[in-house]
Amino acid sequence: ALALARAAKAREPTAFVHWSREVYALAALGRVDELDRIINESYRLERQGAPELLSNTAAWVLSRHGFVEPAREFAQRAVAGYEQWPASAREVPGARNILRTGLMVLGDYEAVWQSYDEQARRQGAQGLGSRILGARYRILMGDTAGVLALVDSARTQTLTAFAGSDRGLTGLPRYYGAQILALLGRQAVAVAMLREALNGGWRLAADEPLTWYWAPIKDYPPFQELMRLKDGS
């Protein structure tokens, strides 16, 4: 993955996607010095907030692969940079995920939940996705009130019910619901709902088993089997 990203970047040196993929691969390998160099170089890109976006990717992937302290350092860098953006830039769809990822890596679950809760209230009837995502952090804080009702709601939704999406996939709402069930330790129903998500068009990331919300079920054989099927093995 690193070789492919670097080959593509050599052909298109200003294409941000190649920078992002290079950072992703380096973070998975824990090559912190190279990450720092590349992120410093990214200040010359025209992409708004490139250093913060890349720091965010580095923090997220480093944390998945067990590089805890470097992940925290890049998370702090991403959050500090984001907070210097003008208000208009911070309100661009998806921009707030930089803040949320950083706060998650830093362990400030309450602040992440508050961010999702605020977004859900602004979205009104289309805020179900934000409420479900925020509920994950409520669970980490020990608050499980009403979270199963959100899972039931996710079963009935298509992606068009989630703010900012015009696709009709049913997989994403069920993917969110499966995360809630996994965090509650409900292994069988979590895997069943994750299968529904895949059947509904959702696709899993290459390092999916390392994601924090699957941790309570990562040793559950049906979950492991589903991950093997995902990889085609």
Phi, psi and omega per residue, in radians:
A1 nan -0.713 3.135
L2 -1.146 -0.756 3.140
A3 -1.091 -0.731 3.121
L4 -1.121 -0.761 -3.136
A5 -1.085 -0.725 -3.093
R6 -1.259 -0.607 3.089
A7 -1.131 -0.747 3.118
A8 -1.151 -0.696 -3.139
K9 -1.145 -0.605 3.109
A10 -1.131 -0.580 3.119
R11 -1.386 -0.631 -3.104
E12 -2.260 1.320 -2.975
P13 -1.154 -0.268 3.140
T14 -1.800 0.010 -3.136
A15 -1.364 2.001 -3.020
F16 -1.081 -0.589 -3.081
V17 -1.013 -0.611 3.138
H18 -1.249 -0.636 3.042
W19 -1.072 -0.774 -3.113
S20 -1.100 -0.738 -3.134
R21 -1.206 -0.594 3.078
E22 -1.136 -0.788 3.118
V23 -1.087 -0.726 3.130
Y24 -1.000 -0.853 -3.100
A25 -1.156 -0.750 3.131
L26 -1.103 -0.678 3.131
A27 -1.145 -0.703 3.107
A28 -1.079 -0.527 3.121
L29 -1.530 -0.162 3.135
G30 1.287 0.447 -3.079
R31 -1.571 1.387 -2.932
V32 -1.185 -0.722 -3.108
D33 -1.066 -0.713 3.116
E34 -1.193 -0.641 3.074
L35 -1.048 -0.798 -3.116
D36 -1.076 -0.730 3.142
R37 -1.109 -0.808 -3.093
I38 -1.148 -0.728 -3.138
I39 -1.148 -0.655 3.063
N40 -1.117 -0.661 3.121
E41 -1.178 -0.450 -3.039
S42 -1.218 -0.184 3.096
Y43 -1.086 -0.363 -3.126
R44 -1.484 -0.138 3.116
L45 -1.280 2.656 3.116
E46 -1.397 -0.204 -3.113
R47 -1.134 2.226 3.108
Q48 -1.015 2.184 3.045
G49 1.191 0.444 -3.096
A50 -0.943 -0.807 -3.126
P51 -1.083 -0.667 -3.139
E52 -1.219 -0.704 3.111
L53 -1.101 -0.744 -3.139
L54 -1.242 -0.657 3.070
S55 -1.099 -0.659 3.102
N56 -1.088 -0.811 3.100
T57 -1.074 -0.783 3.140
A58 -1.047 -0.787 -3.131
A59 -1.071 -0.802 -3.083
W60 -1.110 -0.818 -3.065
V61 -1.299 -0.701 3.060
L62 -1.003 -0.739 -3.127
S63 -1.140 -0.668 3.115
R64 -1.068 -0.631 -3.030
H65 -1.688 0.216 2.981
G66 1.531 0.173 3.113
F67 -1.616 1.358 -2.881
V68 -1.168 -0.925 -3.050
E69 -1.169 -0.792 3.043
P70 -1.042 -0.637 3.112
A71 -1.050 -0.757 3.135
R72 -1.114 -0.683 -3.132
E73 -1.121 -0.757 3.129
F74 -1.252 -0.550 3.077
A75 -1.124 -0.765 3.107
Q76 -1.078 -0.662 3.123
R77 -1.151 -0.741 -3.137
A78 -1.133 -0.800 -3.113
V79 -1.130 -0.788 -3.132
A80 -1.077 -0.708 3.123
G81 -1.175 -0.753 3.126
Y82 -1.023 -0.728 -3.097
E83 -1.184 -0.249 3.079
Q84 -1.577 -0.146 3.134
W85 -1.171 2.642 3.002
P86 -1.128 2.709 -3.070
A87 -0.976 -0.660 -3.121
S88 -1.088 -0.665 3.141
A89 -1.252 -0.612 -3.134
R90 -1.207 -0.360 -3.097
E91 -1.645 -0.022 3.085
V92 -1.113 2.375 -3.134
P93 -0.897 2.270 3.137
G94 1.604 -0.378 -3.091
A95 -1.106 -0.633 -3.099
R96 -1.142 -0.307 3.113
N97 -1.132 -0.431 3.045
I98 -1.076 -0.823 3.116
L99 -1.105 -0.786 -3.087
R100 -1.117 -0.758 3.130
T101 -1.089 -0.787 3.134
G102 -1.063 -0.786 3.135
L103 -1.143 -0.632 3.091
M104 -1.091 -0.859 -3.141
V105 -1.072 -0.602 3.139
L106 -1.414 -0.091 3.067
G107 1.470 0.255 3.130
D108 -1.612 1.293 -3.036
Y109 -1.165 -0.600 -3.122
E110 -1.121 -0.709 3.134
A111 -1.155 -0.652 3.105
V112 -1.137 -0.795 3.123
W113 -1.046 -0.753 -3.134
Q114 -1.071 -0.648 3.113
S115 -1.116 -0.784 3.114
Y116 -1.175 -0.665 -3.131
D117 -1.118 -0.743 3.097
E118 -1.071 -0.763 -3.142
Q119 -1.126 -0.718 3.140
A120 -1.082 -0.695 3.137
R121 -1.165 -0.641 3.098
R122 -1.190 -0.602 -3.089
Q123 -1.391 -0.329 3.110
G124 1.091 -2.161 -3.067
A125 -1.124 -0.382 3.135
Q126 -1.627 0.222 -3.049
G127 -1.608 0.197 -3.090
L128 -1.042 -0.775 -3.137
G129 -1.014 -0.761 3.126
S130 -1.145 -0.663 3.116
R131 -1.133 -0.707 3.132
I132 -1.152 -0.795 -3.140
L133 -1.097 -0.694 3.095
G134 -1.155 -0.565 -3.127
A135 -1.083 -0.490 3.107
R136 -1.027 -0.675 -3.104
Y137 -1.381 -0.520 3.008
R138 -1.066 -0.703 3.122
I139 -1.091 -0.749 3.109
L140 -1.082 -0.471 3.113
M141 -1.514 -0.021 3.120
G142 1.593 0.159 -3.122
D143 -1.863 1.924 -3.109
T144 -1.957 0.132 -3.081
A145 -1.091 2.171 3.029
G146 1.385 0.005 -3.038
V147 -1.261 -0.553 3.117
L148 -1.188 -0.556 3.063
A149 -1.106 -0.611 3.083
L150 -1.157 -0.657 3.084
V151 -1.093 -0.759 3.106
D152 -1.059 -0.680 3.106
S153 -1.131 -0.672 -3.125
A154 -1.098 -0.547 -3.119
R155 -1.117 -0.419 -3.024
T156 -1.747 0.014 -2.983
Q157 -1.782 2.643 2.854
T158 -1.827 2.986 -3.088
L159 -1.131 -0.408 3.139
T160 -1.151 -0.302 3.125
A161 -1.401 -0.150 -3.124
F162 -1.714 2.344 -3.050
A163 -0.988 2.417 3.043
G164 1.458 0.143 -3.120
S165 -2.169 2.479 3.075
D166 -2.093 0.228 3.116
R167 -1.610 2.625 -3.079
G168 -1.706 0.282 -3.132
L169 -1.069 2.488 3.028
T170 -1.658 -0.152 -2.994
G171 -1.203 -0.707 -3.042
L172 -1.101 -0.830 3.110
P173 -0.999 -0.685 3.138
R174 -1.237 -0.579 3.055
Y175 -1.074 -0.780 3.073
Y176 -1.065 -0.782 -3.132
G177 -1.082 -0.670 3.116
A178 -1.107 -0.608 3.097
Q179 -1.077 -0.767 3.118
I180 -1.044 -0.834 -3.116
L181 -1.090 -0.680 3.115
A182 -1.113 -0.767 -3.135
L183 -1.129 -0.474 3.074
L184 -1.429 -0.080 3.135
G185 1.400 0.275 -3.124
R186 -1.557 1.426 -2.912
Q187 -1.063 -0.950 -3.019
A188 -1.088 -0.821 -3.095
V189 -1.261 -0.511 3.083
A190 -1.127 -0.799 3.137
V191 -1.153 -0.692 3.124
A192 -1.068 -0.738 -3.125
M193 -1.263 -0.566 3.075
L194 -1.145 -0.653 3.050
R195 -1.085 -0.713 3.094
E196 -1.052 -0.692 3.140
A197 -1.088 -0.761 3.134
L198 -1.161 -0.696 3.094
N199 -1.159 -0.426 3.131
G200 -1.543 0.116 3.044
G201 1.877 -0.076 -3.137
W202 -1.331 2.616 3.115
R203 -2.185 2.438 -3.066
L204 -1.565 2.686 3.120
A205 -1.307 2.804 -3.119
A206 -1.058 -0.625 -3.125
D207 -1.857 0.563 -3.090
E208 -0.885 -0.797 -3.086
P209 -1.059 -0.303 -3.100
L210 -1.541 -0.100 -3.074
T211 -1.216 2.465 -2.954
W212 -1.058 -0.563 -3.055
Y213 -1.336 -0.197 3.030
W214 -1.607 -0.067 -3.037
A215 -0.916 -0.734 -3.110
P216 -1.155 -0.311 -3.109
I217 -2.086 0.196 -3.017
K218 -1.119 -0.426 3.137
D219 -1.692 0.084 -3.120
Y220 -1.374 2.081 -3.025
P221 -0.925 -0.750 3.104
P222 -1.084 -0.584 3.061
F223 -1.162 -0.783 3.123
Q224 -1.066 -0.675 3.116
E225 -1.138 -0.703 3.117
L226 -1.103 -0.658 3.096
M227 -1.163 -0.638 3.097
R228 -1.159 -0.707 3.103
L229 -1.093 -0.662 3.104
K230 -1.015 -0.672 -3.104
D231 -1.440 -0.086 3.128
G232 1.363 0.289 -3.124
S233 -1.769 nan nan
